[in-house]
Amino acid sequence: MSEETKLPDPSKVKEEILAKYPPKIARKRAKSMVINDPKLDQEIQSNVRTIPGVITQRGCTYAGCKGVVLGPTRDIVNLVHGPIGCSFYAWLTRRNQTDPGVDGDNFMNYCFSTDMQDENIVFGGEKKLKQAIQEAYDIFKPKAIGVFSTCPVGLIGDDVHAVSREMKEKLGDCNVFGFSCEGYKGVSQSAGHHIANNQLFRHVIGLDDTKPAGKYTVNLLGEYNIGGDGFEIDRIFKKCGIDIICTFSGNSTMDKFANSHMADLNLVMCHRSINYMAEMQETKFGIPWFKVNFIGAESTAKALRKVGEYFEDEALKAKIEEVIAEEMPSVLDRATMARAKTAGKVAMLFVGGSRAHHYQELFKELEMKTVSAGYEFGHRDDYEGRKVLPTIKVDADSRNIEEIKVEADETRFNPRATEEKLEALKEKGLEISDYRGMAPDMADQSLIVDDITHWETEKLIEFYKPDIFCAGIKEKYVVQKSGIPLKQLHSYDYGGPYAGFEGAKNFYADIEKMLSTTIWKKIKAPWLTKETDPCICAEYVA
């Protein structure tokens, strides 16, 4: 990296941040803050419990299971077993879009809950759960009902799995199954992703052995169709002549899940939320997988070329190149327009899933610098790559999550590619069954922070003075009160899609508009002026 583009050394701000913490907490947080050096193998502490008392970005296990993985599936009734408070998250709050067609079921607009009361907490809620399942079936006649445990359910011992088995047998034509996804069960929503993957694999995957009609068939794993991202990816694949059997879980259905094991290839978008499914399908059915990124025009083109390389079909490769050639000119024109306002600007990303990694590609296309980034619920392999998996110690929190023992299905195991072909593809540069992680793609001296706290956020904003900050809805307004525009990358607010070629153009336009306005610089947070509050401490006065 040239001197002109070299990032400032963040050692001083890291030292200032840690100085405010008690010694024990400082030692712990220091391990979760790494000054990046792409030439070194650096270990970052992640997937550990958030320190009590700090303000964290994280969600709970239930949020990861119900909200992220099952929430975007339109024809399953997602029944939340617990008090009504948790059920708000079941009410389409993440802007997952879906297309049920003319006659298809779509239950995503509904909020289903057993609405447990005090008496159910004292005497048990299984009777009420059975009644709720029966009522949901009588009214909607769904293909499936998922039952999601919230914290009180785990504490009082209601057995959602036994109830689900009983009701499945009673109803006959409805697949009823439960999720032990109590909010406290893991250190973050990542545990919920794992639980959701396990139960989908156990109860749904493999129920339909119908052979797909398409010549090239893939599953897209870890794409949740927020703001219509999945629709744009579907458009591109259709244009290339590639059939997506199932997307996990954006715009998905139970039938697509059931038939997904018949695809030729799995493409993994969000590694953290769905790598479990890719590995289990590979082991049981012989479907290979590799990591892709459809965020960013260049990344989209690269991902399509990787698919063409895998199928080793010259006609498909030619079609992919034709599609890229058709799509890219308008993308490049829009990027050129935006760069007048974006070039040289500074961005920070603290987002869940793989977004803190993926969106750096879009900022590069805008000639912006990402100076600091991190995940809410990442594991070490999300930062450092899957090469570190053998060295990760299994702690007590990880043991809370059931590990399914998966073996090759004797009757249906069908390796889609020989070992020789896979090795040859690896030699060509395809990272089969692998992921390099975020750190190798980040600039020298950039700062990687896992599970960032509110205090750390304030200090990093003060140090880097970013032109834009990317995070979630919980952080949005605090950051904006600091005079920094925040791009909400969990549900996009009212923006999107941002995936694929059309999505890249949307992103360029939105970032250009955000960086063009001067209103943010005119904002001064009320706690930064002594006049607004004479009791304010001097150390917080601007």
C-alpha positions, 0 to 999 in steps of 0.5 A: 500500500502506498504512503498516500493510501496508508491508514493511520496507526490505530494503536493509540486509540486502542490504548485509550479505549482499553484504559477506560475498562477495569483491568480484567475486562481490558485484557479480554477486549484487547483480544477482540481488537486486532490491528490488521496485518495481511502478512501475518496470521493473527488470532482474534477472540470472537464468539465469546460472551458479551461483557455484562454492562456494555451496550452490544449490537448483538441479538439473541439465539431466538432472533437468529433462529426465527428471525434470520433463518426461518423468518423469510420462508413464506409458507411455514407458520412460525409459531413463537411459544412464549410471552408476546414481547418476543413475537414482535420480532416474528412480525416481518421486521427485517424486510425479507421480501417474497413472491408467493405468486397468485395462489401461493401461501404467504404467512410472513405478514402474520405474527403467531404466538402462544402469548403465555401468561403468568399462569402458564409460566407457573403451571406449564404452557404445553396445553396452550401450545397444542391449542395454538398449533391446532388453531393455526392449522384449522385456520391456515392449513399450512404445509408446516408449523415451526415452534420456537422456544423463548427464554421462559420456555427453557426455564420452565421445561416445556417440551416443544419437541414432544408437543410437535411430534404429537401434533404432527401425528394428529394433523397428518398432512402438516409437518410440525417440528420444534426449535430449542432456541431459547434466547439465552442458549448461546452467546449471540444469534449465531447459536440460533442459526446453527439450531435452525440449520440442524432442525431444517436438515433433520425434518425437511431436507431430503423429503422430495427426491424429484430430479430437477429439470435444469441442466445447471442446478444450484442452491444459494445458501445464506441469502435472505432477500432483504430489500429484494436482493434475492430477486436480483440474483434470481434475475441474473442466474435466469439470464445465465441459464442457471436454475436455483433450486432453493435459496436459504431462506429468502423467497423460500418455501418448504417444498424447495427446502425438501428438494434442495438436496437434488442440486448439483452445487451449493453456493454460500453467501453468508458463511456464518449463518449457513455453513452448517447446512453446506457441510451437512449436505456435502457429507450426506448427499455429496453436494460440493460448496464454495463461497460466493459474494454477490455484493458488488458488481465485480464480486458478482461477475467473479462469482458467476465466473466461478460457477461457470468454471465449476461446471466446465461447460464452454457454452455456459462460460460464454453465456456468463461472459455475455451477461456480464458484458451486457450488465457492466457498462451501466454499472460502471457509468453509475459508479463513475458518476458517484465517485465524484462525491465518494472517492477518498471517503472513509467508511466503517462497517460493523454488521452481522453475517458476512456483510461487514466483509461483502460491503467492503467490495462496494466501497472499493468500487466507489474508491472509498477506504474501509478503515475499521470493520467487525462482526456482531456474531462472527467466529474466528473462521469468519475473520481468519478463514476456515484454516483455523477450525482445528485450533478452535477450542469448544467451550461450554457455550458451544456445547449448548448447541446440539451437533448432529451426527451426519453420515453419507446416505447409502441410497442417495449419496451421489458425489457431484464431482470426483476428487480429481475434478475438485483438486483440479478446480482448487489448483485453478483458484476455486476455494472449494469447501473453504473461506479465507475470511475477512481479515486477508481482504482488509487493508494493512493497519485497518482495525478489526473489532469483534462485538464492538461496544458503544464506548468503542464505537464513540472512540473510533468515530472520534479517531477515524472521523468516518464519512459514513458508518454502516451498522444496524438499527440499534446503532443508527440514531446514536451515530447520526447524533454524532454528525455521521450518516449511518447506512443501515445494512441489516434491513436497509431501511427503505433501500435496496436491493443492493446485490448483483448488478442492479443492486450495485447501482442502487448502492452507488446512488444511495451512498452518493446521496448520503455523502452529498448532504451537509445536514449531518455536519450541522448536527451537534449531539445535545450532550456535547454542548454545556449550554444545553445541560449545565450539569454535564461533565466537563470531559464530555464538552466539545 
